[in-house]
């Protein structure tokens, strides 16, 4: 299960946490197609992808580039804590 967790630091000093699942990668791939960016998952667009994940996960209404102007840093640790994919009390039957 793909999970992203991280924080955004804004120019005003505010820090905001976010979390997202694999659905965010579908949004990233759609963004890449609209902007002629190769949605490869290596080092070529890692900073743009991390900032996009934060923007989309936070549900920011302003456009990506507009929001980006207020951001100092996005931190997504390489190893996010494991997340149990099953809800407590859920059954596999």
C-alpha positions in Angstrom: 0.0 0.0 0.0 1.4 3.4 -1.0 1.1 6.1 1.6 2.6 9.5 1.7 3.0 11.6 4.9 4.9 14.8 5.2 4.8 18.5 6.1 4.7 21.8 4.3 6.6 24.8 5.6 5.1 28.1 4.5 6.8 31.5 4.2 4.8 32.8 7.2 6.4 30.1 9.4 3.3 27.9 9.5 4.0 24.1 9.2 1.1 21.8 8.0 1.1 18.0 8.0 -0.5 16.0 5.2 -1.2 12.4 4.3 -2.3 10.8 1.1 -2.8 7.3 -0.5 -2.1 5.9 -3.9 -4.9 7.9 -5.4 -2.7 10.9 -5.3 -0.4 9.3 -7.9 -3.3 9.1 -10.4 -3.7 12.9 -9.9 0.0 13.3 -10.4 0.0 11.3 -13.6 -3.0 13.4 -14.9 -1.1 16.6 -14.1 2.0 15.3 -15.9 -0.1 14.6 -19.0 -1.6 18.1 -19.0 1.8 19.7 -18.7 3.9 17.4 -20.9 6.0 16.1 -18.0 7.1 12.5 -18.0 5.6 11.0 -14.8 8.6 8.8 -14.1 9.2 7.7 -10.6 12.9 8.3 -10.4 14.9 11.3 -9.5 14.0 13.4 -12.5 10.9 15.2 -11.2 11.0 14.2 -7.5 10.8 17.8 -6.1 7.9 18.7 -8.4 6.1 15.4 -7.5 6.6 15.9 -3.8 5.2 19.4 -3.9 2.3 18.3 -6.1 1.5 15.5 -3.6 1.4 18.0 -0.7 -0.7 20.5 -2.7 -3.2 17.8 -3.8 -3.3 16.1 -0.4 -4.1 19.4 1.4 -6.9 20.1 -1.1 -5.6 23.6 -1.9 -8.1 25.5 -4.0 -5.5 27.9 -5.5 -3.7 26.6 -8.5 -0.5 24.7 -8.0 1.9 27.4 -9.1 0.0 30.0 -7.0 0.3 27.9 -3.9 3.9 27.1 -4.6 4.8 30.8 -4.3 4.0 30.6 -0.6 6.0 27.4 0.1 9.4 27.3 1.6 9.8 23.5 1.9 8.0 20.2 1.5 9.3 17.2 3.5 8.2 13.7 2.7 10.5 11.2 4.6 11.7 8.4 2.3 10.5 5.8 4.8 7.0 6.7 6.0 5.8 4.6 8.9 4.0 1.4 8.0 0.2 1.8 7.8 -2.1 -1.1 8.5 -4.2 -1.5 5.4 -7.1 -3.1 7.3 -9.4 -1.2 9.6 -9.6 -2.4 13.1 -12.3 -5.1 13.4 -12.5 -5.6 9.6 -12.9 -9.1 8.3 -11.3 -10.7 5.3 -14.2 -13.1 4.9 
